[in-house]
Amino acid sequence: MQRASNLDPAIADRLKRDDDGLVAAVVQQHDSREVLMVGWMDDEALHRTLTSGRVTFWSRSRQEYWRKGDTSGHAQYVHAVSLDCDGDALLVEVDQVGAACHTGARTCFEAGGPLPVVVGARPEGAR
């Protein structure tokens, strides 16, 4: 579903949205490169993020925009936004104040914990 937006058409044309008009937004601490969380953006949330200096998401459960930190104080200040080669994901580099996760953890990936995995090894001579 496409909601009204002020997003630059040149940027909007590059986006490959899901059936709900959303793209995944991976949020990363700009200096440490720590992955903090994943949220969802439609065109208007991306426009607000690009033009306000703060990260705005679209809440799939509440069906409304939300700006990280407005209620918790744990704000995300934008440093850079990049679109992946397919146009279906964004990398949002931020300066995170406080916890990124709603659980109070620094990252949403601390809260979930690691999964059991077989660790792969690069073949000798592979680059």
C-alpha positions, 0 to 999 in steps of 0.5 A: 500500500503506497501512502502519500509522500514527499520523497524525492521521485528520483529516490522513490523510483529506485526503491523496490518495496514489498506488498505493503510498500515497505523496505527493510532498514538496517540500523548501524552505529556509524563509528563502531559499525555495530548493527543495532536493529532492523525497522521498516520504512515506506517512502514518507518514513524515508523522506522524514529520515533523510530530511530531519536528522532523526530516524523515522520508521513505519510501525507495521503493528500500529500502522503509524509513523514513529520516530526512535527516541520520542518516548524512550529518549533513546534517539537515533541521529542520522549520519548516512543512508545507503540503498542496496544494489537491489533497492529493497533494503536501506543501511541507516548509519546513526549515532545511537543514544542509549538502547536501540532495542525496546527491551532496553538492550543496546542492540536488538540482536543482544536480546535475541541471542546467538543461534547454534550454527556450523561455522564455515571456513573459507577455502584456502586461496579464496579471496 
